[in-house]
């Protein structure tokens, strides 16, 4: 099963690269593409964590949610550097944080 999730995450990244998404698209579109791919496989995308910008600080704007119908603002522009790192779950999108 672990390989299946890895393969699905890789396929999601490839679907972003191969999509019509381009400069001047909104950051929220990233989540729409990833969410559709996950749903097609019967999986869900964790909503607690997102991609982020990388610049003077490692975690900075923009916020790039990986799930569909998110409220992310902003548009991609040349020179923007951001991460795409979805967490894929079997079942619900909810995650559990251990106390430690």
TORBA-255974 format. One record per atom (N, C-alpha, C): residue in one letter; x negated, y negated, z. Coordinates in steps of 0.05 Angstrom, whole numbers. Example, Ala and Ser with C-alpha at 12.3 -4.5 7.8 and 13.67 -1.06 7.14 Angstrom:
> code,xx,yy,zz
> a,-264,114,156
> a,-246,90,156
> a,-264,66,156
> s,-257,45,142
> s,-273,21,143
> s,-258,-1,157
END
This chain:
> code,xx,yy,zz
> x,-16,24,0
> x,0,0,0
> x,-17,-25,0
> x,-40,-24,14
> x,-58,-48,15
> x,-66,-56,-13
> x,-73,-36,-29
> x,-82,-42,-57
> x,-59,-55,-72
> x,-34,-45,-68
> x,-11,-56,-82
> x,-8,-86,-76
> x,-11,-94,-50
> x,-9,-122,-43
> x,-32,-138,-55
> x,-56,-127,-54
> x,-79,-141,-66
> x,-74,-145,-96
> x,-65,-125,-109
> x,-60,-126,-138
> x,-38,-147,-144
> x,-17,-147,-127
> x,4,-166,-131
> x,-5,-195,-127
> x,-22,-200,-107
> x,-33,-226,-103
> x,-50,-235,-126
> x,-66,-216,-137
> x,-82,-222,-160
> x,-64,-228,-184
> x,-43,-213,-188
> x,-25,-218,-210
> x,-12,-245,-208
> x,-6,-253,-183
> x,6,-280,-179
> x,-13,-302,-187
> x,-38,-299,-180
> x,-58,-318,-188
> x,-60,-319,-219
> x,-60,-296,-231
> x,-61,-295,-261
> x,-36,-307,-273
> x,-13,-304,-260
> x,12,-315,-271
> x,10,-346,-270
> x,-3,-357,-250
> x,-6,-386,-248
> x,-24,-395,-271
> x,-46,-381,-275
> x,-65,-389,-296
> x,-52,-387,-323
> x,-36,-366,-327
> x,-23,-362,-353
> x,3,-376,-357
> x,12,-392,-337
> x,38,-405,-339
> x,35,-431,-355
> x,58,-444,-358
> x,59,-469,-372
> x,50,-492,-353
> x,44,-485,-328
> x,37,-505,-308
> x,11,-519,-317
> x,11,-545,-314
> x,-13,-560,-322
> x,-14,-587,-307
> x,-34,-602,-313
> x,-37,-629,-302
> x,-10,-644,-305
> x,-3,-658,-285
> x,21,-674,-282
> x,45,-658,-273
> x,41,-632,-268
> x,63,-616,-256
> x,61,-621,-226
> x,84,-617,-212
> x,84,-621,-183
> x,72,-598,-169
> x,61,-603,-145
> x,50,-582,-129
> x,71,-562,-121
> x,96,-570,-119
> x,117,-551,-111
> x,120,-529,-132
> x,113,-534,-157
> x,116,-514,-178
> x,99,-490,-173
> x,76,-493,-159
> x,59,-471,-152
> x,75,-450,-137
> x,90,-459,-117
> x,107,-441,-101
> x,129,-428,-117
> x,140,-442,-136
> x,161,-430,-152
> x,150,-407,-169
> x,127,-410,-180
> x,115,-389,-197
> x,107,-365,-179
> x,94,-370,-156
> x,86,-348,-139
> x,110,-334,-127
> x,130,-350,-118
> x,154,-338,-106
> x,169,-321,-125
> x,171,-329,-150
> x,185,-312,-170
> x,171,-286,-174
> x,144,-287,-176
> x,129,-262,-180
> x,132,-244,-156
> x,131,-254,-132
> x,135,-238,-108
> x,163,-225,-108
> x,183,-241,-113
> x,211,-231,-113
> x,215,-209,-134
> x,202,-212,-157
> x,204,-192,-178
> x,193,-165,-169
> x,174,-166,-150
> x,161,-141,-139
> x,175,-132,-113
> x,196,-146,-104
> x,209,-139,-79
> x,194,-148,-55
> x,176,-168,-58
> x,160,-177,-36
> x,168,-206,-29
> x,156,-216,-7
> x,162,-243,1
> x,136,-258,7
> x,137,-284,8
> x,113,-301,12
> x,116,-315,39
> x,96,-312,56
> x,96,-325,83
> x,98,-355,79
> x,115,-368,96
> x,120,-397,93
> x,105,-413,115
> x,92,-399,133
> x,78,-413,156
> x,52,-425,147
> x,40,-415,126
> x,14,-424,118
> x,15,-433,89
> x,-2,-452,81
> x,-1,-462,54
> x,-29,-466,43
> x,-31,-470,17
> x,-56,-479,5
> x,-60,-508,13
> x,-84,-518,8
> x,-91,-545,16
> x,-112,-557,-2
> x,-115,-583,1
> x,-136,-597,-14
> x,-163,-592,-2
> x,-184,-595,-17
> x,-211,-592,-8
> x,-226,-617,-18
> x,-239,-630,1
> x,-254,-655,-6
> x,-274,-661,16
> x,-273,-685,27
> x,-291,-693,49
> x,-287,-674,73
> x,-262,-665,76
> x,-255,-645,97
> x,-244,-621,83
> x,-248,-597,96
> x,-239,-573,82
> x,-209,-571,80
> x,-194,-577,102
> x,-165,-576,101
> x,-155,-605,100
> x,-146,-613,77
> x,-135,-640,74
> x,-113,-640,53
> x,-101,-663,49
> x,-79,-665,29
> x,-91,-659,1
> x,-75,-647,-16
> x,-46,-642,-14
> x,-40,-616,0
> x,-16,-614,10
> x,-5,-589,21
> x,7,-574,-3
> x,0,-549,-6
> x,9,-534,-30
> x,23,-508,-20
> x,49,-510,-14
> x,64,-486,-6
> x,65,-465,-29
> x,65,-440,-21
> x,65,-418,-40
> x,92,-405,-44
> x,112,-416,-31
> x,139,-405,-33
> x,157,-423,-49
> x,179,-412,-61
> x,196,-428,-79
> x,214,-448,-63
> x,223,-468,-78
> x,242,-488,-67
> x,230,-503,-43
> x,204,-507,-43
> x,191,-522,-22
> x,194,-552,-26
> x,185,-568,-7
> x,189,-597,-8
> x,162,-611,-13
> x,143,-598,-24
> x,116,-610,-29
> x,119,-634,-47
> x,103,-654,-40
> x,103,-678,-57
> x,77,-680,-72
> x,76,-696,-93
> x,52,-701,-108
> x,50,-685,-133
> x,33,-695,-151
> x,29,-682,-177
> x,-1,-676,-181
> x,-6,-655,-195
> x,-34,-648,-201
> x,-46,-668,-221
> x,-71,-675,-215
> x,-85,-694,-232
> x,-114,-683,-237
> x,-126,-692,-258
> x,-154,-683,-263
> x,-172,-690,-239
> x,-188,-672,-230
> x,-206,-676,-207
> x,-195,-667,-180
> x,-169,-661,-179
> x,-157,-651,-154
> x,-168,-623,-149
> x,-176,-618,-125
> x,-186,-591,-118
> x,-169,-581,-95
> x,-157,-558,-98
> x,-140,-547,-78
> x,-140,-516,-79
> x,-133,-504,-56
> x,-133,-475,-55
> x,-106,-464,-62
> x,-107,-439,-72
> x,-82,-423,-76
> x,-88,-397,-62
> x,-76,-392,-39
> x,-82,-369,-23
> x,-56,-357,-10
> x,-38,-347,-26
> x,-13,-337,-15
> x,-17,-312,3
> x,0,-311,23
> x,2,-286,40
> x,27,-272,32
> x,24,-247,23
> x,47,-232,12
> x,55,-211,33
> x,81,-210,38
> x,92,-190,57
> x,111,-171,44
> x,112,-147,54
> x,134,-129,48
> x,156,-134,68
> x,180,-139,59
> x,201,-146,77
> x,204,-176,80
> x,207,-186,104
> x,212,-214,109
> x,187,-231,105
> x,192,-257,101
> x,170,-276,98
> x,159,-285,125
> x,173,-278,147
> x,165,-287,173
> x,140,-272,183
> x,122,-287,196
> x,98,-275,207
> x,99,-275,238
> x,81,-260,250
> x,80,-258,279
> x,51,-266,287
> x,49,-285,306
> x,23,-293,315
> x,19,-280,343
> x,-4,-266,345
> x,-10,-254,371
> x,-19,-275,391
> x,-15,-269,416
> x,-22,-288,438
> x,-52,-294,440
> x,-68,-275,432
> x,-97,-279,434
> x,-107,-296,411
END
